């Protein structure tokens, strides 16, 4: 497993593509989340579902989920005050 390649190339490339997809289909849309799921799965498979790769994408997923909740004004399904 080439972790240097993963962290120096794969993650930044994925983040750039994520930003492009946000511009193309909008953030927190079904199309965006579908792209997120499919693209994360492809990267994880590329790296044989390495635990560090999967954990990195869990961190990214949690970050995106938090941002989506801020945009929608909810936290864990409850309206934020």
C-alpha positions in Angstrom: 0.0 0.0 0.0 1.5 3.3 -1.1 0.1 5.7 1.6 2.2 8.6 0.2 0.4 8.3 -3.1 -2.9 8.0 -1.4 -2.5 11.0 0.8 -0.6 13.2 -1.6 -2.5 12.4 -4.8 -5.7 10.4 -4.3 -7.2 12.4 -1.5 -6.5 15.9 -3.0 -7.8 14.6 -6.4 -10.9 13.3 -4.8 -11.5 16.6 -3.0 -11.0 18.6 -6.2 -13.5 16.4 -8.0 -15.9 16.7 -5.0 -15.7 20.5 -5.4 -16.4 20.2 -9.1 -19.4 17.9 -8.5 -20.8 20.4 -5.9 -20.6 23.1 -8.6 -22.1 20.8 -11.2 -25.0 19.2 -9.3 -25.2 21.2 -6.1 -24.1 20.3 -2.6 -26.4 18.2 -0.4 -28.4 17.0 -3.4 -29.2 13.3 -4.2 -26.9 13.5 -7.2 -24.0 14.7 -5.2 -24.4 12.1 -2.4 -24.8 9.4 -5.0 -21.5 10.5 -6.6 -19.9 10.6 -3.1 -20.9 7.0 -2.3 -19.9 5.6 -5.7 -16.6 7.5 -5.9 -15.6 6.6 -2.3 -16.4 3.0 -3.0 -14.2 3.0 -6.1 -11.2 4.5 -4.3 -11.5 2.1 -1.4 -11.7 -0.8 -3.9 -8.6 0.6 -5.7 -6.7 0.3 -2.5 -8.2 -3.1 -1.6 -10.4 -1.7 1.2 -7.3 -0.8 3.2 -8.4 0.2 6.7 -6.5 3.5 6.7 -8.1 4.4 3.3 -11.6 3.5 4.6 -11.0 5.5 7.8 -9.8 8.5 5.9 -13.0 8.5 3.9 -15.1 8.1 7.1 -13.5 11.3 8.2 -14.3 13.0 4.9 -17.9 11.6 5.0 -18.4 12.9 8.6 -17.1 16.3 7.6 -19.5 16.5 4.6 -22.4 15.2 6.6 -21.7 17.9 9.2 -21.7 20.6 6.5 -24.9 19.2 5.0 -26.6 19.4 8.4 -25.5 23.0 8.8 -26.9 23.8 5.4 -30.2 22.1 6.2 -30.3 23.5 9.7 -30.5 20.1 11.4 -28.4 18.0 13.7 -29.1 14.3 14.0 -32.6 14.9 12.5 -33.5 17.7 14.9 -33.7 21.4 14.0 -30.8 23.4 15.3 -31.8 26.4 17.5 
